[in-house]
């Protein structure tokens, strides 16, 4: 992981798992009090995973983003290579079951398409929103600071589709690439003058309550501003394959019960044990900032004592966090 790798010969696989915003994949948490499933047909409940005969084999739902094509809809990027440090007018289409570009989408939290980008080492997170360029083509300015292998995801609900989809594809930024080590587990993250504290734990296969509390210069922030129809947006990527979940907080601005801070509560369900990187977008003072955390779902195995012939491996120091500032976000 400390040796520079030339990406000119980098082969990118499709073994990346991605769930959608509030309702795609079993890894997604709910907008309200109950978890939602990627096997939804729009009824809002979990698909049944039991009750059949012993001869039946019930396949686990495939989380969104693992596929570039699902339910007849296919993500078609116009390019798969971008130059690091240069802004690219990145364009893509989504074709429907009829093979034609989709031109009509339902709005999801204020936007027709949510575009999320991250490098495979979980650095360089960006949450962007493409604009319509006409004819079913979507355009978004993309700039990555460093070379590397990236993955981008689109949260969409084509008009007439049975459910919300998250489709994913790979991007390459050629050049010398040194992966960043995953930062250590922490319960607080700083971005600008703000500190965000995380309370709660991810439990594999169960709905987990996560509460994030925002303060500025040591004082609780009680006037968070709505961003995309919520006081906060939370994305999590699983270390190793970028399995993704995107949840929204319990409650929404103007519902008469949800306060604009300092706490933002989420309910999420992760598919497995392992390390995850959490990204919280919140808006205050007219600016969107992103606080980043590392969290572990499940119990880590107890370290084995070294025998006289063994010496423990030195712990790997946390790497630098990736981020982006060009789209109005600040990362911590």
Protein Blocks (a to p, Z undefined) as FASTA:
>chain_A
ZZccdfklcccdfkbccddehhiajkbccfblbccdfkbghlopacdfehiafkbccddd
ddehkambeghiacddfbfcdcehiacddddddddfkopacfbdcdeehiabdcddddfk
opaiacdddddebjhiacdddddfbgcddddddddddehiabdcddddddddeddddddd
dddddfbdcehjbccddeddddehiacdddddddeehiacfbbcceehiabdcddddehj
lpacddddedjehilpacgbjbdcdddddfbecdddddddddeehiacdddddddedjdd
ddddddfkbccddddddddddddfklopacZZ
